[in-house]
Amino acid sequence: MKRISLIVALLLVAFAAGAATPDTLSSKQWRFTLSGLVNPQAFIDTRQVVSGREEMMLFYPKPVELDADGNDLNAVPSFNMLAITARLALTIEGPDVLGAHVRGYIEGDYTGASDASINLFRLRHAYIDMRWRHHELLLGQYWYPMVVHEIMPATQPLNMGAPFHPYARYSQARYTMRYSNFEVIAAACFQLDNKSQGALGSSTTYLKHSLIPEFNLQLRYHSDRLLAGAACNLLVIKPRDYITDSAGGKHKVNTRYSSLSFSAFMRYDWDKWSIKAQTIISDNLYEGCTLGGYYELYDMMTGDYDYRPFHFATLWVDFGRTKGHWRPGLFVGGAYNTSPSTIHLATQTVTGVYGRGYDIDWMYRIQPRIGYVTNFGLSFWFEVEHTFAAYRNTLSDPAPTARHAYGRVHNERFILGAVYNFNHTFRH
């Protein structure tokens, strides 16, 4: 009923706004744009994968897991087709307020907030954007700042280059100052769909109880062909509110854990070519659908908890070309786990390991694509994802056993999809 009500409300607004359709937007007029897409995708995997959203959000192949007869339980192919990325959006533009051009944007799709809510309409973006000549203020849910939307890979699958390229949306207050070709962006972010992990599982509690939002600071340079920039990200969480002693008694703790991550990015366009790239040096950047996380240490001598990050160095590059109706391209990504191979200390015990891909030593992906785009919003795409992962021994399994062989594995995903975009503006 909620989904139907939202769709009906959007349509009513659109039809009501269609009473007048002048060519330009005056200072007293309102403009409504209804847009969206339908995006069915069929895909085949040659191996079981670590993923989300009915395996549409592919991260990397699962390690070798042997049964009693020596057979790899994860060497099982799969085939599926989904259309849950269908999307509906409404843009509202009205009279200037406080000297700023004001825009509101609401967008949702059917991927759900978790695997348990797939096919339910969920919020992707919802923000107010106020833009002056040299300043801009955005309030609401928008792309996570480590996701530079101007340089996002042109791949079609839901992962959009993850886990090499970040992919998340956060509630935030984002301020942008522009001067000539330069931009400075500062954002304070809050979690919702993308949560930290810890002793309570996946939860927003760790960030909320730290009383400190996630901060991001960026510097960008724009020209006609080039966008280049760098970013610094600070995440502070409070993994525990209390500890429990051997007798079952609870003791309040106030330990916070801070982690810094850095990014450099660029996009360059020439003729009908485009190249995009980003590198990330991360500490505990699990929340952005990337690799990383942290582990928890208990000091048996002092009785205190301590936290250490999993460090990853990541680089991805995306090439694309426009040739008539055809859109060939190539995405290449790589990641290296720079954390020590063993994290056990003589006087400390690992009591928790939280994150994604921390048992991977290094991995890469090669993803060629070809698309055919018509003049009427309809396009067709075919892509192949070759993802390779070299596993290291995990904390819970210090040495390989007959049950878990780990090792080096790869998966090939073949994706065939169609996209139908629509966009219509009503003025009133």
C-alpha positions as CSV (number, residue, x, y, z in Angstrom):
1,M,0.0,0.0,0.0
2,K,2.9,2.4,0.8
3,R,4.4,1.7,-2.6
4,I,1.1,2.3,-4.4
5,S,0.4,5.5,-2.5
6,L,3.8,6.9,-3.4
7,I,3.4,6.2,-7.1
8,V,-0.2,7.7,-7.1
9,A,1.1,10.8,-5.3
10,L,3.9,11.3,-7.8
11,L,1.5,11.0,-10.7
12,L,-1.0,13.4,-9.2
13,V,1.7,16.0,-8.6
14,A,2.8,15.6,-12.2
15,F,-0.6,15.9,-13.8
16,A,-1.5,18.9,-11.5
17,A,1.7,20.6,-12.6
18,G,0.9,20.2,-16.3
19,A,-1.7,23.0,-16.3
20,A,0.8,25.4,-17.8
21,T,3.9,24.8,-19.9
22,P,5.8,28.0,-20.7
23,D,9.2,27.6,-22.3
24,T,11.1,29.3,-19.4
25,L,10.8,29.2,-15.6
26,S,10.0,32.6,-14.2
27,S,10.7,33.7,-10.7
28,K,7.2,32.7,-9.6
29,Q,6.8,29.4,-11.4
30,W,7.3,25.9,-10.3
31,R,8.8,23.1,-12.4
32,F,8.3,19.4,-11.8
33,T,10.3,16.7,-13.5
34,L,9.1,13.0,-13.4
35,S,11.9,10.6,-14.4
36,G,13.0,7.0,-13.9
37,L,14.0,3.9,-15.6
38,V,13.2,0.2,-16.0
39,N,16.3,-2.0,-15.9
40,P,15.8,-5.8,-16.2
41,Q,19.1,-7.8,-16.0
42,A,19.9,-11.5,-16.5
43,F,23.3,-12.8,-15.3
44,I,25.2,-16.1,-15.0
45,D,27.9,-16.7,-12.4
46,T,30.5,-19.6,-12.8
47,R,31.0,-19.7,-9.0
48,Q,29.2,-18.8,-5.8
49,V,29.9,-15.2,-4.8
50,V,30.0,-12.8,-1.8
51,S,27.2,-10.4,-2.7
52,G,23.9,-8.7,-1.7
53,R,20.5,-8.1,-3.2
54,E,19.9,-11.6,-4.6
55,E,23.5,-11.5,-5.8
56,M,23.0,-8.5,-8.0
57,M,25.5,-6.6,-5.8
58,L,28.6,-8.7,-6.5
59,F,31.7,-8.2,-4.5
60,Y,34.0,-11.2,-5.1
61,P,34.0,-15.0,-5.4
62,K,33.7,-17.2,-2.3
63,P,36.8,-19.1,-1.3
64,V,37.4,-22.8,-1.8
65,E,35.4,-24.9,0.7
66,L,35.9,-28.6,0.5
67,D,33.5,-31.3,1.4
68,A,34.5,-34.7,2.9
69,D,35.2,-36.0,-0.6
70,G,37.4,-33.1,-1.6
71,N,34.9,-31.4,-3.8
72,D,34.6,-27.6,-3.7
73,L,31.2,-26.7,-2.4
74,N,31.4,-23.1,-3.8
75,A,32.2,-24.3,-7.4
76,V,28.5,-24.1,-8.2
77,P,27.3,-21.9,-11.1
78,S,24.0,-19.9,-10.9
79,F,21.6,-18.1,-13.3
80,N,19.1,-15.4,-12.4
81,M,17.1,-12.5,-13.8
82,L,15.8,-9.5,-11.8
83,A,14.3,-6.0,-12.4
84,I,14.5,-4.6,-8.9
85,T,16.6,-1.7,-10.0
86,A,13.5,-0.1,-11.6
87,R,13.6,3.6,-10.4
88,L,11.2,6.5,-10.0
89,A,12.2,10.1,-9.2
90,L,10.7,13.5,-8.8
91,T,12.6,16.8,-9.1
92,I,10.9,20.0,-7.8
93,E,12.2,23.5,-8.7
94,G,10.5,26.6,-7.4
95,P,11.1,30.4,-6.9
96,D,14.5,31.5,-5.6
97,V,14.7,31.6,-1.8
98,L,17.3,33.7,0.1
99,G,19.0,34.5,-3.3
100,A,19.5,30.8,-4.0
101,H,18.1,28.5,-6.7
102,V,16.3,25.8,-4.8
103,R,15.8,22.3,-5.9
104,G,14.2,19.3,-4.2
105,Y,14.8,15.7,-5.3
106,I,13.2,12.4,-4.3
107,E,14.2,9.1,-5.8
108,G,13.4,5.5,-4.9
109,D,13.8,2.0,-6.3
110,Y,12.9,-1.6,-5.5
111,T,16.2,-3.1,-4.2
112,G,15.0,-2.7,-0.6
113,A,17.1,-1.5,2.4
114,S,18.3,-5.1,2.9
115,D,18.0,-8.5,1.3
116,A,15.0,-9.1,3.5
117,S,13.1,-6.2,1.9
118,I,13.8,-6.8,-1.8
119,N,11.0,-5.7,-4.1
120,L,9.8,-3.1,-1.6
121,F,10.1,0.6,-2.6
122,R,13.0,2.2,-0.7
123,L,14.5,5.7,-0.6
124,R,17.6,6.3,-2.6
125,H,17.9,10.1,-2.6
126,A,15.9,12.8,-0.8
127,Y,17.5,16.2,-0.5
128,I,17.1,20.0,-0.7
129,D,19.8,21.7,-2.8
130,M,20.3,25.5,-2.5
131,R,22.7,27.0,-5.0
132,W,24.1,30.5,-5.0
133,R,26.7,31.8,-7.5
134,H,29.7,30.6,-5.4
135,H,28.2,28.5,-2.7
136,E,25.9,25.5,-2.5
137,L,24.2,23.8,0.5
138,L,22.8,20.3,0.2
139,L,20.7,18.8,3.0
140,G,19.3,15.2,3.0
141,Q,20.2,11.8,1.7
142,Y,22.7,11.8,-1.2
143,W,25.8,10.0,-2.4
144,Y,28.4,9.1,0.2
145,P,31.1,11.8,-0.3
146,M,33.8,9.1,-1.2
147,V,31.5,8.4,-4.2
148,V,32.3,11.2,-6.7
149,H,29.2,10.9,-8.9
150,E,30.8,12.8,-11.8
151,I,33.4,10.0,-12.2
152,M,31.3,7.0,-11.4
153,P,32.1,4.0,-13.7
154,A,29.8,3.6,-16.7
155,T,29.2,-0.1,-15.9
156,Q,25.6,-1.2,-15.7
157,P,25.4,-3.8,-12.9
158,L,24.2,-2.8,-9.5
159,N,27.7,-2.9,-7.9
160,M,28.9,0.0,-10.0
161,G,32.5,-1.1,-9.6
162,A,32.3,-2.1,-5.9
163,P,34.2,-3.1,-3.9
164,F,36.9,-1.1,-5.8
165,H,34.6,1.9,-6.3
166,P,32.6,3.0,-3.2
167,Y,28.8,2.7,-3.5
168,A,26.6,4.2,-0.7
169,R,24.2,7.0,0.1
170,Y,24.2,8.8,3.4
171,S,22.1,11.5,5.1
172,Q,24.3,14.5,5.2
173,A,24.8,18.2,5.3
174,R,27.2,19.2,2.5
175,Y,28.6,22.6,1.8
176,T,30.4,23.5,-1.5
177,M,32.3,26.7,-2.1
178,R,33.3,27.5,-5.7
179,Y,35.9,29.9,-6.9
180,S,37.0,30.0,-10.5
181,N,37.8,26.4,-11.5
182,F,38.2,25.1,-7.9
183,E,35.7,23.6,-5.4
184,V,36.0,22.9,-1.7
185,I,33.4,20.5,-0.3
186,A,32.8,19.7,3.4
187,A,30.2,17.1,4.5
188,A,29.0,15.7,7.8
189,C,27.3,12.3,7.2
190,F,25.0,10.0,9.1
191,Q,24.4,6.3,8.4
192,L,21.1,4.5,7.6
193,D,21.2,1.7,4.9
194,N,25.0,1.4,5.0
195,K,25.9,0.6,8.6
196,S,29.0,-0.2,10.5
197,Q,29.6,-3.7,11.9
198,G,30.4,-4.6,15.5
199,A,29.5,-6.7,18.5
200,L,25.8,-5.9,17.9
201,G,25.9,-6.9,14.2
202,S,25.3,-4.4,11.5
203,S,24.0,-1.2,13.2
204,T,24.0,2.6,13.1
205,T,24.4,2.6,16.9
206,Y,28.2,2.7,16.7
207,L,28.3,6.0,14.8
208,K,25.4,7.5,16.7
209,H,26.8,6.7,20.1
210,S,30.2,8.3,19.2
211,L,28.3,11.7,18.9
212,I,30.5,12.5,15.9
213,P,29.2,12.3,12.3
214,E,31.4,11.0,9.6
215,F,33.4,13.9,8.1
216,N,34.6,14.3,4.5
217,L,36.7,17.1,3.0
218,Q,37.4,17.5,-0.7
219,L,39.3,19.7,-3.0
220,R,38.4,19.6,-6.8
221,Y,39.6,21.3,-10.0
222,H,37.2,21.6,-13.0
223,S,38.0,22.5,-16.6
224,D,36.2,21.9,-19.8
225,R,37.8,18.4,-20.1
226,L,39.3,17.6,-16.7
227,L,38.0,17.0,-13.3
228,A,40.6,16.1,-10.6
229,G,40.5,16.1,-6.9
230,A,41.4,14.6,-3.5
231,A,39.4,13.7,-0.4
232,C,40.0,12.9,3.2
233,N,37.5,11.0,5.3
234,L,37.2,10.6,9.1
235,L,35.0,7.9,10.7
236,V,34.6,7.7,14.5
237,I,32.6,4.9,16.1
238,K,32.0,3.6,19.6
239,P,32.1,-0.2,19.2
240,R,30.9,-1.0,22.7
241,D,28.9,0.8,25.4
242,Y,29.9,-1.7,28.1
243,I,32.0,-4.9,28.7
244,T,31.0,-8.0,30.7
245,D,33.3,-9.5,33.3
246,S,33.7,-13.2,34.0
247,A,31.0,-13.0,36.6
248,G,28.5,-11.6,34.2
249,G,28.7,-8.0,35.5
250,K,28.5,-5.1,33.0
251,H,30.9,-2.2,33.1
252,K,30.4,1.0,31.1
253,V,33.1,2.0,28.6
254,N,33.6,5.1,26.5
255,T,36.3,4.0,24.1
256,R,36.0,5.5,20.6
257,Y,37.8,4.3,17.5
258,S,38.8,6.7,14.8
259,S,40.0,5.9,11.2
260,L,41.2,8.0,8.3
261,S,40.9,7.2,4.6
262,F,42.1,9.1,1.6
263,S,41.2,9.3,-2.0
264,A,42.4,10.9,-5.3
265,F,40.3,10.9,-8.4
266,M,40.1,12.2,-12.0
267,R,38.1,12.3,-15.2
268,Y,39.3,13.4,-18.6
269,D,37.2,13.7,-21.7
270,W,38.5,14.1,-25.3
271,D,36.9,13.7,-28.6
272,K,34.5,10.8,-28.0
273,W,36.6,9.1,-25.3
274,S,36.4,9.3,-21.5
275,I,38.8,8.0,-18.8
276,K,37.9,8.0,-15.1
277,A,40.0,6.8,-12.2
278,Q,40.2,6.7,-8.4
279,T,42.6,5.4,-5.8
280,I,41.7,4.9,-2.2
281,I,43.9,4.3,0.9
282,S,41.4,3.1,3.5
283,D,41.2,2.3,7.1
284,N,37.9,0.6,8.2
285,L,35.9,1.7,5.1
286,Y,33.5,-1.2,5.1
287,E,30.4,1.0,5.1
288,G,30.9,2.3,1.6
289,C,30.6,-1.2,0.0
290,T,34.4,-1.4,-0.2
291,L,36.9,-3.8,1.4
292,G,38.0,-3.3,4.9
293,G,36.8,-3.2,8.5
294,Y,38.5,-3.6,11.9
295,Y,39.2,-6.2,14.6
296,E,38.8,-6.0,18.4
297,L,41.5,-6.9,20.8
298,Y,41.2,-7.6,24.5
299,D,44.2,-7.0,26.7
300,M,44.3,-9.7,29.3
301,M,46.7,-7.7,31.5
302,T,44.7,-4.5,31.7
303,G,41.2,-5.7,30.9
304,D,40.8,-3.0,28.1
305,Y,39.6,-3.3,24.6
306,D,41.5,-1.9,21.6
307,Y,40.7,-1.6,17.9
308,R,42.8,-2.0,14.8
309,P,41.8,-1.4,11.1
310,F,42.2,-3.5,8.0
311,H,44.2,-1.4,5.6
312,F,43.4,-1.6,1.8
313,A,44.9,0.2,-1.2
314,T,42.5,0.3,-4.1
315,L,42.7,1.6,-7.7
316,W,40.2,1.5,-10.5
317,V,40.1,2.9,-14.0
318,D,37.2,3.1,-16.4
319,F,37.6,3.7,-20.2
320,G,34.6,4.6,-22.4
321,R,33.9,5.7,-25.9
322,T,30.9,6.9,-27.9
323,K,30.8,5.6,-31.5
324,G,27.4,6.4,-33.0
325,H,24.8,4.3,-31.1
326,W,27.5,2.0,-29.7
327,R,29.1,2.5,-26.2
328,P,32.1,0.2,-25.8
329,G,34.1,0.4,-22.5
330,L,36.4,-1.3,-20.0
331,F,36.5,-1.3,-16.2
332,V,39.7,-2.5,-14.4
333,G,40.0,-2.5,-10.6
334,G,42.6,-3.9,-8.1
335,A,42.9,-4.0,-4.4
336,Y,45.7,-5.0,-2.0
337,N,45.4,-5.8,1.7
338,T,48.2,-3.9,3.4
339,S,47.4,-5.2,6.9
340,P,49.9,-7.5,8.6
341,S,49.4,-11.2,7.7
342,T,49.0,-12.1,11.3
343,I,47.4,-9.8,14.0
344,H,47.7,-12.0,17.0
345,L,49.7,-10.4,19.8
346,A,51.3,-12.1,22.7
347,T,49.3,-10.5,25.5
348,Q,46.1,-9.8,23.5
349,T,43.2,-11.9,22.3
350,V,41.1,-11.2,19.2
351,T,37.5,-11.0,20.4
352,G,35.8,-9.8,17.2
353,V,36.5,-9.3,13.5
354,Y,34.2,-7.0,11.5
355,G,34.2,-6.0,7.9
356,R,34.4,-7.3,4.3
357,G,37.2,-9.0,2.5
358,Y,39.7,-8.9,5.4
359,D,40.7,-12.5,4.6
360,I,41.6,-11.5,1.0
361,D,45.3,-10.8,0.3
362,W,44.7,-9.1,-3.1
363,M,42.1,-9.1,-5.9
364,Y,41.3,-7.6,-9.2
365,R,38.5,-7.3,-11.7
366,I,38.5,-6.9,-15.5
367,Q,35.1,-5.9,-16.9
368,P,34.6,-5.2,-20.7
369,R,31.2,-3.9,-21.9
370,I,29.4,-3.0,-25.0
371,G,26.1,-1.1,-25.2
372,Y,23.7,0.0,-27.9
373,V,21.8,3.2,-27.2
374,T,18.8,4.3,-29.3
375,N,17.5,7.8,-29.6
376,F,14.4,7.1,-27.6
377,G,15.6,6.2,-24.1
378,L,16.0,2.4,-24.8
379,S,19.4,0.8,-24.6
380,F,20.9,-2.7,-24.4
381,W,24.1,-3.8,-22.6
382,F,26.3,-6.9,-22.4
383,E,29.1,-7.1,-19.9
384,V,31.5,-9.7,-18.6
385,E,33.0,-9.4,-15.0
386,H,36.1,-11.5,-14.4
387,T,36.9,-11.2,-10.7
388,F,39.9,-12.9,-9.1
389,A,40.6,-13.1,-5.3
390,A,43.7,-14.5,-3.6
391,Y,42.6,-15.4,0.0
392,R,44.9,-15.4,3.1
393,N,44.3,-17.4,6.3
394,T,41.5,-15.9,8.4
395,L,41.7,-15.1,12.1
396,S,39.2,-17.8,13.0
397,D,41.1,-20.4,11.0
398,P,44.9,-19.6,11.5
399,A,45.9,-22.5,9.2
400,P,44.1,-24.1,6.2
401,T,42.2,-27.2,7.0
402,A,40.6,-30.0,5.0
403,R,37.4,-28.1,5.4
404,H,38.6,-24.7,4.2
405,A,41.3,-24.6,1.5
406,Y,40.9,-20.9,0.7
407,G,43.5,-20.3,-2.1
408,R,43.0,-18.4,-5.3
409,V,39.6,-18.3,-7.0
410,H,37.9,-16.5,-9.8
411,N,34.4,-15.9,-11.1
412,E,33.0,-15.0,-14.5
413,R,29.7,-13.1,-14.5
414,F,28.0,-12.6,-17.9
415,I,25.4,-9.9,-17.8
416,L,22.7,-9.0,-20.4
417,G,20.5,-6.0,-19.6
418,A,18.1,-3.5,-21.0
419,V,17.4,0.1,-19.8
420,Y,14.4,2.2,-20.6
421,N,14.8,5.8,-19.4
422,F,12.0,8.4,-19.2
423,N,12.0,12.0,-18.3
424,H,9.2,14.6,-18.6
425,T,9.0,18.1,-17.2
426,F,5.8,20.0,-16.3
427,R,5.7,23.7,-15.5
428,H,3.1,25.6,-13.5
